[in-house]
Amino acid sequence: MGLTRSKARTTAALAGVVAGAALLLALLPGEAQARQTLSLEFSEASVKELSERTRGGISMEDLGPWLVENARISTPRGMGGGRLSVIVVDASGRVLGNEAHHFEPEEEELQMMPVRDLGTSLGRLVPGGRMIQPEAGGDDLFLPGRGLIEAGSTIRSPAEGSRVATQAAVRAIRASGNARNHAVILLLTPDEDRFRTPISPVFWVLVGGTGTD
């Protein structure tokens, strides 16, 4: 009788170990996936602030430092380098300017955008330009790419990412109701010409007029 109870306890213990192992295996893929996340985020408060600033117009040279100060990026563990592409397009999808900034990820998972000369870059792309919110614009002219593309979309290179983001920016410009508007695209990718595995496109689109000072 005692042997039977001992055997039952052993069986129950083994079952618990197996269940625990199964739970661990179920959690590990999610943990691994989290470590492989590449993201570029702005808080809701910062997006609202930018909306207010663009009502009166913000110069490209001032827009760059604002983006650097308010952006937060997350890079996958082990990613060798990152690339932030800044692209300016018009309603037809014509690229008015494109510059790539290369950086080495920091150890922290979440970090500020490590591109200090973004204002100078935007000033070169649109000399003397100002990002001005259209009269009919609302608080939705600075948009995350995930809301502009089909769920599950993937890219294999910065070039593919640029095409996807440009197409999304054109749709966003048309939705703004003014075909004379332009869009500034911030596209974040690994710093590789061809990715080892496909990734979800990570970008933001800022729509507005680009008047001159």
Disulfide bonds with the S-S distance in Angstrom:
none
